[in-house]
Amino acid sequence: MAELQLVEFDRARLAIEAATSIDEVKEIRDQAEALRLYMRQSQQGLEMQNQCAEIKLRAERRAGEMLADGLQHQGGRPKPLHDERVLLRDHQISEIQSHRWQQVAQVPEEAFDAYIAATRDSDTAELTTAGLLRRPDAALRSSEAVEWYTPPQYIAAVREVLGGIDLDPASSLQANKVVKAKQFCGKDSDGLTCDWPGRVFLNPPYGGASAAFATKLVQQYEAGPTSAAILLVNANSTDAGWFQPLWAYTLCFTNHRIDFVSPAGEGSGSTHGSAFVYFGEDASIFGQVFRRFGPIVQVIMEAKDG
């Protein structure tokens, strides 16, 4: 695609809609972002800067749809996405970008258009991805995006193993009434953008965010900020690329379905089992406490390719 010019604004929008591969969409997105930064640094005016930002945001939304579908279209023929991490690496997309773009894709169309229109009508508002996601009407449209809280008995077990919870990086004020973490990150403070010090409990938000949050936890524990942690994830994800590093730790696969709690206090009627993953130096305590919920698993022999 030729260099993105402001006079080609409508053409760029059509190109995003017609794109059949992540590479096409990402190229448009990267060009728009480069031009936005140039407009900002050269003080060309907020209107021109926001035009570039709108193209960038629309491209991120399209890329998020492709990633959420788990397909990459090449030549009109869909190719199943077997390993998300390989896909992201091949297309130079970070796990955090993937998470944020899928969040953008899940914003209802009415809220998306309303945010762009409101920014156009303002003389001072800067159009950004974070600004869109902060809007109250930008709640994810997927039924999987509803907040579901971990029941108290599991939190009690987490606290028994860790001795307390210093941070919950994916929580809310209401959820923390049960978790009782010393600090937590909610919708207004993206937990993926900061360090996770101390003892961490993590139940990633629904809506395709497990990969980014689980990967972040592994990185934080191995790098040092996180001293110990317990992660709660969908047990049906064992074949996902992001799950593979978790086999290096001690796991508990529940022998039942956890009845997660909605903000209204209603049970979820979960359709799948769950897995708790322990990061720490005392796996025996984790096993003693969590075996009440299901078998404790440690890998004794890794799979051999071929």
C-alpha positions in Angstrom: 0.0 0.0 0.0 1.3 3.5 -0.9 2.1 6.0 1.8 -1.0 6.9 3.8 -2.0 10.5 3.1 -4.7 12.5 4.8 -6.5 13.0 1.5 -6.8 9.3 1.3 -8.8 9.0 4.6 -11.8 7.3 3.1 -9.6 5.1 0.9 -7.8 3.9 4.0 -11.1 3.0 5.7 -12.2 1.0 2.7 -8.8 -0.8 2.7 -9.3 -1.8 6.3 -12.7 -3.2 5.6 -11.5 -5.1 2.5 -8.4 -6.5 4.1 -8.1 -10.3 4.2 -4.9 -10.7 6.3 -3.5 -9.4 9.5 -0.4 -8.2 7.6 -2.5 -5.8 5.5 -4.4 -4.4 8.5 -1.2 -4.1 10.6 0.6 -2.2 7.8 -2.2 0.3 7.6 -2.2 0.6 11.4 1.5 1.1 11.6 1.5 3.7 8.8 -1.3 5.6 10.4 0.5 5.6 13.8 3.7 6.8 12.3 1.9 9.7 10.5 0.0 10.5 13.7 3.3 10.8 15.6 4.7 13.0 12.9 1.6 15.3 13.0 1.9 15.6 16.7 5.6 16.3 16.8 5.4 18.8 14.0 2.4 20.5 15.6 0.2 20.1 12.5 -3.0 20.4 14.5 -5.1 18.1 16.6 -7.7 17.5 13.8 -5.1 16.1 11.4 -3.6 14.1 14.3 -6.9 12.6 15.2 -7.7 11.7 11.6 -4.6 9.5 11.6 -5.5 8.1 15.1 -9.0 7.2 13.8 -7.5 5.1 11.0 -5.1 3.5 13.5 -8.0 2.7 15.8 -10.2 1.2 13.0 -7.3 -0.9 11.9 -6.7 -2.2 15.5 -10.4 -3.0 15.7 -10.2 -5.1 12.5 -7.0 -6.8 13.6 -8.7 -7.6 16.9 -11.6 -9.2 15.1 -9.2 -11.4 13.2 -7.3 -12.4 16.3 -10.5 -13.1 18.2 -11.9 -15.3 15.4 -8.7 -17.4 15.6 -8.2 -17.2 11.8 -5.8 -15.6 9.5 -7.2 -15.2 6.0 -4.8 -15.7 3.1 -6.1 -15.5 -0.4 -9.7 -15.9 0.8 -9.0 -19.2 2.4 -9.2 -19.4 6.2 -6.3 -21.0 8.0 -7.0 -22.4 11.5 -5.0 -20.7 14.2 -3.3 -23.5 16.1 -0.8 -21.5 18.0 -1.6 -17.9 18.9 1.9 -17.2 20.1 3.5 -18.3 16.8 1.0 -16.1 14.9 1.8 -13.1 17.0 5.5 -13.6 16.6 5.2 -14.1 12.8 3.3 -10.8 12.5 5.3 -8.9 15.1 2.3 -8.3 17.3 2.9 -8.3 21.1 0.7 -10.2 23.5 -0.4 -6.9 25.0 -1.2 -5.5 21.6 -3.3 -8.6 20.8 -5.2 -8.2 24.1 -5.9 -4.5 23.6 -6.9 -4.9 20.0 -9.4 -7.6 20.9 -10.8 -5.3 23.6 -11.3 -2.7 20.9 -13.0 -5.2 18.6 -15.5 -6.1 21.4 -16.6 -2.5 22.0 -20.2 -2.2 20.7 -20.4 -0.4 17.3 -22.6 2.3 18.7 -20.1 3.2 21.4 -17.2 3.0 19.0 -18.8 5.5 16.6 -20.0 7.7 19.4 -16.5 8.1 20.8 -15.1 9.0 17.4 -17.9 11.5 16.8 -17.4 13.1 20.2 -13.7 13.5 19.6 -14.4 15.1 16.2 -16.7 17.6 17.9 -14.1 18.6 20.5 -11.3 21.1 20.0 -9.1 19.6 22.7 -9.8 15.8 22.9 -7.2 13.5 21.6 -8.4 10.2 20.1 -6.7 7.2 21.7 -7.2 3.5 22.2 -7.2 4.0 26.0 -9.7 6.8 25.7 -12.1 4.5 23.9 -11.8 1.7 26.4 -12.4 4.0 29.3 -15.8 5.0 28.1 -18.7 3.6 30.3 -20.6 2.5 27.2 -17.6 0.6 25.8 -18.4 -2.5 27.9 -17.5 -5.6 25.9 -20.3 -6.9 23.8 -19.4 -10.6 24.2 -21.2 -12.6 26.8 -17.8 -13.8 27.9 -16.8 -10.3 28.8 -19.1 -10.1 31.8 -17.2 -9.9 35.1 -17.2 -13.1 37.0 -15.7 -13.2 40.5 -13.9 -16.0 42.3 -16.0 -17.6 45.1 -14.7 -17.0 48.7 -13.7 -20.6 49.4 -11.1 -20.5 46.7 -9.8 -17.1 47.7 -9.4 -18.4 51.3 -7.3 -21.3 50.0 -5.2 -18.8 48.0 -4.6 -16.7 51.1 -3.8 -19.9 53.1 -1.0 -20.8 50.6 0.4 -17.4 50.0 0.0 -16.0 53.4 -1.8 -12.9 52.0 -2.4 -11.2 48.6 -0.4 -8.1 47.8 -1.8 -7.6 44.3 -4.7 -8.7 42.1 -3.9 -7.2 38.6 -7.3 -8.0 37.1 -10.0 -7.0 39.6 -12.5 -4.4 40.7 -13.6 -2.7 43.8 -16.5 -5.2 44.3 -14.3 -8.2 43.6 -11.6 -7.0 46.0 -14.1 -7.1 48.9 -13.6 -10.9 48.8 -10.0 -11.1 47.5 -8.8 -8.4 50.0 -5.6 -7.7 48.0 -3.6 -4.8 49.3 -3.6 -3.4 45.8 -5.6 -4.2 42.7 -5.8 -3.0 39.1 -9.3 -2.4 37.6 -10.7 -1.1 34.3 -9.1 2.3 34.8 -5.6 1.0 35.5 -4.5 -1.6 32.9 -2.7 -4.3 34.9 -0.7 -5.3 31.8 1.2 -2.0 31.8 2.8 -2.2 35.3 4.9 -4.5 37.4 3.3 -7.1 39.7 5.3 -7.0 43.0 4.9 -9.4 45.9 2.2 -12.2 46.3 -0.2 -12.2 43.4 -3.6 -13.7 42.8 -4.8 -13.6 39.2 -8.2 -14.6 37.6 -7.8 -13.1 34.2 -10.8 -11.2 32.8 -13.1 -13.0 30.3 -13.1 -12.0 26.6 -9.8 -13.4 25.3 -7.5 -11.9 27.9 -6.1 -15.0 29.4 -3.1 -15.3 27.1 -1.8 -11.8 27.8 -2.3 -12.0 31.5 -0.9 -15.5 32.0 2.1 -14.6 29.9 2.7 -11.5 31.9 2.5 -13.4 35.2 5.2 -15.9 34.0 7.4 -13.0 33.0 6.9 -11.2 36.3 7.6 -14.3 38.4 10.7 -15.3 36.4 12.0 -11.7 36.4 11.6 -11.2 40.1 8.9 -8.6 40.9 6.4 -11.4 41.7 7.6 -13.5 44.7 4.7 -16.0 44.6 1.4 -16.3 42.8 -1.7 -18.4 42.1 -3.3 -18.2 38.7 -6.9 -19.4 37.9 -7.6 -20.3 34.2 -10.0 -22.3 32.1 -8.9 -26.0 32.1 -10.0 -26.3 28.5 -7.0 -24.2 27.4 -4.3 -26.8 27.8 -3.7 -26.9 24.1 -3.2 -23.2 23.7 0.2 -21.8 23.1 0.1 -19.4 26.1 -0.7 -22.4 28.4 2.5 -24.4 27.6 4.8 -22.5 29.9 2.4 -23.2 32.8 3.4 -26.9 32.8 6.7 -25.9 34.4 4.7 -25.2 37.6 2.5 -27.1 40.0 -1.2 -27.3 38.9 -4.5 -28.2 40.4 -7.2 -29.3 38.0 -10.6 -29.0 39.7 -12.8 -32.1 39.9 -15.9 -29.9 39.6 -17.0 -26.7 37.9 -16.5 -23.5 39.8 -19.7 -21.5 40.2 -18.3 -18.1 39.5 -20.2 -15.1 40.9 -21.6 -12.2 38.8 -21.6 -8.6 40.1 -25.3 -9.2 40.9 -24.4 -12.1 43.1 -25.7 -14.8 40.7 -23.9 -18.0 39.9 -22.4 -18.6 36.5 -23.3 -22.2 35.9 -19.8 -22.7 34.4 -19.6 -25.1 31.4 -16.0 -26.1 32.0 -13.4 -27.1 34.6 -10.7 -24.8 35.9 -7.0 -25.0 36.7 -5.1 -23.3 39.5 -1.4 -22.8 38.8 1.1 -22.2 41.6 4.2 -20.1 41.3 6.4 -20.3 44.3 8.9 -22.3 46.3 6.6 -24.4 48.5 4.6 -26.6 46.2 3.9 -29.1 49.0 1.7 -26.5 50.9 -0.1 -25.7 47.7 -0.8 -29.4 47.2 -2.0 -30.0 50.7 -4.4 -27.0 50.5 -5.7 -27.3 47.0 -6.1 -31.1 46.8 -9.6 -30.5 48.3 -10.5 -29.0 44.9 -9.0 -31.7 42.6 -5.8 -33.6 41.7 -2.4 -31.9 41.9 -0.3 -32.2 38.8 3.4 -31.8 38.1 5.0 -32.8 34.8 7.6 -35.6 35.2 8.4 -35.9 31.5 8.0 -33.4 28.8 6.5 -34.3 25.4 8.9 -35.1 22.6 8.3 -33.6 19.2 7.7 -36.0 16.5 
